[in-house]
Amino acid sequence: MAWLGKHRRRTVGLVAVAGAVLALTTCGRGGAGGVGNSADREAEYRRVIEDPHPRPGAVVEAAGAPSGVVVAGDGSLLLTYDAGNVEDGEGPAASAWRIVGPGGRTVAEHAEHVDAEAVPAAFRGVGGGFVRVPPGEGTGGAYVLDVRGERRKAVSTGTPLRTRPGDVLLAELEPTLLYRPATRTVAPPFGVPDDAIRLAVDERGTVWSLEQPLTEDPDRIVWQRDGRTLGSRAVPKQYAGGVLAARGGSAALSLTRAGGVRGLLVTTDGGAHWRTVFGGGIAFGGLKGGPEALVLHLLSDGRLLVGEEGGRYWLADDRTNRAFQELKTPVRFTSFTVDGTTLYGIADATTATYGLVKGEGLWVSHDGGREWRRYEQRG
């Protein structure tokens, strides 16, 4: 397939299978896919972003790889694509989304002409489909897409919700918003500390927050449920808190100092006991991207994944998260995440370009990174 050039932004969210027809190629440790070529790539790319009514398939081709993918409760996937102005990051652009059913067929898709400076569309996967993350500072702009692509209204309110099992963190900060699937309600969570700078919500409805006091006191992790504080833990004195992740009674916080990630603060029993990880096989000194580039995920089996965008990754041997093994990725991933126990990565350019990168596209591993499979869309 002749993939077109693309305009990349930093990506978050799940990366997964795309397209109506997918070809699967398998690669062991360290393998890589080829790089396509097209003499008229730049001209076609320009045509797509200048088209007032672009076709979804054309935007997918122009983008080259999704900017974000999320998973619904039935296994359906929603992929978002963005193609922007390569020369200066301003001017015309195009965006699209595509819903792929559990069997791999495209069931719905949509594309539109946008401005390159507009906030890219982002979604969260929920039990019945996908929720649009509000693009502004309030709750406006949130809506629901069911797994058939039908748009449903979301109820937006400024009244805080006491968290329950099944609530989904829709936006972490500025604003902090929850989504409640049972009532299709978007609202701020109740009782989050005013000085919270990080937030995570697990499937049990526990809200984990990182507080950064205005005093000389250390940063502190606080966990709450139904608006009631369950406990708190101070961050070790010489460190500041960084990225926060939580799932299934486990939580992990990166520890930073002097502009770099130096270790982790981890609990595996709901906050009853905490310990620090400064090694365990993780080369913290080899993390070059800084605290904001850190990737931190908890798998559904309790294992912790640690790494950084465009760099190295380590996966825990078991749910105790005491020993880690470095993953051998087939190519350099610019985005990396998990769904359940499945690992997903995306290879793409990190700056706006009409060219392609080695192994560009979507990669997946079901066995802890021992084998990676690359998906490519044909036609």
N, C-alpha and C positions, 0 to 999 in steps of 0.2 A: 504494500500500500504506500502511495506517495503522500506522506504526511506533510502538511503545510507548516509554515513558521508559526510562531506563537508569541504572546506577551504574557509572561509569568508573574504571578504574585506569590508571596509566601503562602503556603497552604496549610490548613489544619483539617482535622476530621479524618474519616476513614477513606482509604483508597481501595478500590475493588474492581470487579469485572464490568466491562462496558460494551454496549453496542447490541444491535439486533442479531448480527452474526459474528461470532468470536472464534478465532483460531488459537489453539493452545499449544505453546511450545514449551518443552521442559528443559530445565537447566540445572545441573548440579551445583556444587559450591564453586563460586567464582566465575560462572558462565556469563555470557552477555549476548544480547540481540544485536542485529545489524542496524545500520543507519541508512534511512531512505534518502532519495534524492529526487528533485523535480526542478526542471529548468524554469518553469513559470510559477514557482512557489510564491515568490514575492507578489506577483501580479494577482494571483488568486486570493492570497491573504488580504490584500488591499481591497479587492472586490467585496469580500465577505464583510469586513468591518465598515465599509461605506454603504452597504446595502440597507435601505430603510426597513426591509422586511426579510431578514436572512432566514434561510432554511436551517433547521436544527442540525441536520447532517453536515452542512457546510461549516457551521460553527465548530462542531466536533472535530472536523478535519483541520480547520485552521488552528484550533487550540492545541491539537496534538496529544494532549493528555488532560485528564480532569483536574480542576482546581480543588475539588472536594467531593467526597462520596460518603453517604451515610446509609445505614441499614435499618429497615423497618422490622417490626416484630415477626412478620412472616418470612423474612429473608429477602424481601424485595430491596433493591438498591436504587438510590437516587444519586445521579452523578451531575455535577455542575461543571460548566466549561466557560472560560473567559478568553476572548481575543481582543487585545487592545492595540493602540497605536504604538508601533515599535520605535519611531524616531524620537519622540519626546514625552511619552506617557500622557499626552493630552489628545483631544480630538475625538473622532468616532471610534466606536468599539462595538462588540457584539457579545452576548452571553446566551447560554442555553442550559436547560436541564433535561435529563433523560431518566426515565424510570425503567428499570430492568427487573422482570419478574424472577422468582426463584428458579425457574427453568432456563433462564438466560435469554428470554425474548424481550425485546423492547415493547412495552405496553403503552407508553405515553412519552411525549417529548414536546418541548417548547423552546422557541428562540426569540430574541428581540434585539433591536438596535439600541445601544446605550451610549453613554459618555464614558470615556476612558477613566475619568476621575471619579466616577460613581462607585459607591461601596459595592463590592461583588456580592451576589446573592449567596447566602449561607443557610443551611438547613440542619435540623437535628432529627434523627430517626426515633420514632415512637411506636407503640403497639399497633396503631392503625394506619400508619403512613409516615408523613414527614411534616415538620413544622418549620416555617420560614422564620429565621431570626430577624427581629426588627432591625432595620438598617440605621435607625437614628438613636437618640438618647432615651426615648420613651418606649411604650408598648406598641405604638402605631406601626403598621406594616406587617404585623404577624398574621399568618394564615396557615391553614392545614391543607396538604395534598394527601388524598388517600392513595392506596397502592395502584389505583387505576388512573391516577392523575387528575381526579376531580377535585376542584378547589372547594374547601369548606371554611366557613367563618370561624375565627378564634375570638373568644371573649377576652377582652383586655381590661384590666382593672388595676388601679393603684393601691387597692387594699391588700396588705401583705397576707400571704398564705402560710399557715403552719404546715410544714412539710409532712408528707405521708409516703409510704412505700410506693414506688412507681413514678413519683414526681421526677421530672427531667430538668437539669440545669440548662436553660436556654441561652443565657448570656451571663458571663462571669462577673463583670464589673462595668459600671457606667453605661447602662444600668445593670443591676443584678436582677435576673428574671428567672422564674420557674415556669414550667409548663405542666399542667395537670391533665393527662389524657382523658380521664373519666368525664370531665366537664369542658374540655377544650379551652381551658382558662390559662391566660398568661398574666402573671403577677409577680411582684417582688416577694422574696421569702421573709417570713417573720423572724425578728430577733437577731439578724446578722449584725455583728459589732460595727460601729461607725468607722473604726480604724482598720477594718479588714482590707487586705490588699490582694488576697488570693482566696478562692472558694472552690469547693468540690462537693457534690451531692452523690451519695451512693444509692444503690437500689433499695436499701432499707429505709430511705428517707432521712438518713443522718447527714447533717450539714457540717462539713469540715471547713474551717476558715483559718487563715493566717492573719493575726493581728500585728500591726506595726505601731507601737506606742510612740507618742510625741516626746516622751521622756527618755531617759537613759536606760530604761528597763529593756530586757531582751525581747525579741519577737516571741510570739506565743501562738501555739495551735489550740483552737477551741473547737469542740464538737458538741452539736446540739441535735435534738430531735423533738418535733412537735412544739418548737419554741422553747424547750427546756434545755438548759446547759447540762451536759453529761460529764464533762471534764475538760481539763486544759493541761498543756505541757509547754514549758518554756524551751525555747531553742537554746542550745549551748552558747554560752556567753560570747565567745569569740567569733560567732557566725551570725549571718542573717539568713532568713528564710527565702526560698526561691519558688520553684514550681511545686504544686501540690496535686496529689492524685489519691483517690480513695475508691475502694470497691470491696464488698463482702466482708466488712469488719476490719479490713487492712487499710492502712494509709501510709503514704510516703511523702516526705518533703525534702527537696534538695537544699543543701547547706552551702552557702556562698561566703567567700572572703576574698578581698583584694581583686574583685572583678572576675572571679572564676568559681566554678563549682568544685567543692572540695570533698563532699561526702553526702550522706543521706541520713535522715532521721526516720525510723520505720517502726510501725506497730503492726502486729498480725492478730491481735486479740481485742479489737475494738477500743484501743487506747489504754488498756489496763497496764501494759508494759511497753516501753520504748527502748530502742537501742540505736546506736550510730553505726554506720557502715562507711569506712574510709578506704576500703580495699575490696577484699573478697573476689578479686579477679578483675575488678573495674579499674581501668587506668584513668583515674580522674585527672591526672596531669596531662593526659593526651587529649582532653576536651579543649578545643581551640575556639569554639564559637561564642563563648560567653554564656552567662546564666539564661538569657532569653532564648537561646538556640537549643536548650535542653529538651529532650524528649523523655517523658516519664509516663508509663502506663502500667496498670495492674491488669493482668489477664484474669479471666473468669475462674481459673484454677488457683489463683492467689499468687502466681509468679509475677515478679516485677521485671519490667523491661526498661533499661536506661540507655541513653545515647544522646546524639545531637544531630540536628538537621545537617545533611551533607557530610556527615562524619561516621564515627564508629558506634556500634550498638552492642549491648550485653544483655543476656537473658538469664534470670535466676534458674538454678538447677531444680528447685522445688519451692513450695510456698513458705518455707522458713526465710527465704531471701537472704541467705548467708553467703552462698557461693554463686558466682556468675561465670558464664562462658561467653566469649565474644562471638557474635554472629558473623558469618562469612556471606556478605551480600553479593549478588551477581554483578551489580553495577553500583555506582554511587547514587544513593537515594537522596532526593531533595525533600521528601516528606515520608514519614513513617508512622504507622499506628497499628492498632489491633482491633479485632472484633471477636470477643470470646477468647479462644486460644489460637486464632488464625492471625498470622502476621501479614501486613500489607505494606508495600513500598511503592513509591513513584519516582521515576527518573525523568528529569526535565531540566531545561535551562533555568538558571537563576536570574538572568537578566533578559530584557527584551531583545529578541533576535529572530531573524527569518530562518536561521539554520536549525539543525537538529543536534541532539547529543547522543552519545553512545548508549544504547539500550533504552532509549526513551520509551516510556509507557508504564504500564501497570504490572506489578509483580506480586505473587502471593505464595505463602508457605504455610502448609498445614502441619508441619512436623518440627517446629521450633527452629526453622532456618537451615535445616540440613539440605533441603531441596527447594528450589524456587521455580515457579512457573510464570511465564510471561503471557499476557493476553494482548492480542492485536486484532483490531477490527478490519475486516476486508471490505473493499468497495466504498 
